[in-house]
């Protein structure tokens, strides 16, 4: 069994991304992930959140869409707290 880990920025966290290989649930390619990490490191501008795989992109996009909708819903209340508002 292989365990893949994802790591956050310094002071961040390490999260378990997947366990095992060869199952439909875990379709990430280890060598491609390693190449992606090397590309990020060599870029000199690592993202706040690095998503590896289409499943990660789908999951994070869903969360961000929900958060964006919540911000827009509560925008008038939030903006109404300014001194000049």
C-alpha positions in Angstrom: 0.0 0.0 0.0 1.3 3.5 -0.9 0.3 6.6 0.9 0.3 10.0 -0.8 0.5 13.2 1.2 -0.2 16.8 0.3 1.5 19.5 2.3 0.6 23.1 2.9 3.0 26.1 3.2 5.4 26.4 6.0 3.4 26.4 9.2 0.5 24.7 7.2 -0.6 21.2 7.5 -0.1 17.8 5.9 -3.2 16.0 4.7 -3.8 12.5 3.5 -4.8 12.7 -0.1 -5.1 9.0 -1.0 -4.2 5.6 0.1 -3.4 2.7 -2.2 -3.0 2.6 -5.9 -4.8 1.1 -8.9 -8.4 1.6 -7.7 -10.9 3.8 -9.6 -11.2 6.0 -6.5 -7.5 6.9 -6.6 -6.6 7.7 -10.2 -3.7 10.0 -9.5 -0.4 9.2 -11.3 2.5 9.4 -8.8 5.2 10.3 -11.4 3.0 13.1 -12.9 2.4 14.4 -9.4 6.1 14.4 -8.7 6.8 16.3 -11.9 4.1 18.8 -11.0 5.7 19.4 -7.6 9.1 19.9 -9.2 7.6 22.4 -11.6 6.0 24.3 -8.7 9.2 24.4 -6.7 11.2 25.5 -9.7 8.7 28.3 -10.5 9.7 30.2 -7.4 6.1 31.2 -6.8 4.3 28.3 -5.1 0.5 28.7 -5.0 -1.3 29.0 -1.6 -3.2 25.8 -2.5 -1.9 23.3 -5.0 -4.5 20.9 -6.4 -3.2 17.7 -8.0 -5.7 15.9 -10.1 -9.1 16.7 -11.6 -10.8 15.3 -8.5 -9.0 17.8 -6.3 -9.9 20.7 -8.7 -13.6 19.6 -8.7 -13.7 19.4 -4.9 -12.0 22.7 -4.3 -13.9 24.5 -7.0 -17.2 23.4 -5.4 -16.1 24.8 -2.0 -14.9 28.1 -3.5 -18.2 28.5 -5.4 -20.2 28.0 -2.2 -18.0 30.5 -0.3 -18.3 33.1 -3.2 -22.1 32.7 -3.1 -22.1 33.2 0.7 -20.0 36.4 0.4 -22.4 37.8 -2.2 -25.4 37.0 0.0 -24.0 38.8 3.0 -22.2 41.6 1.1 -24.8 44.3 2.2 -24.5 43.4 5.8 -20.8 43.2 5.7 -20.3 46.4 3.8 -22.8 48.2 6.1 -20.3 48.1 8.9 -17.9 50.7 7.4 -17.7 54.1 9.0 -18.5 55.7 5.6 -21.1 53.1 4.7 
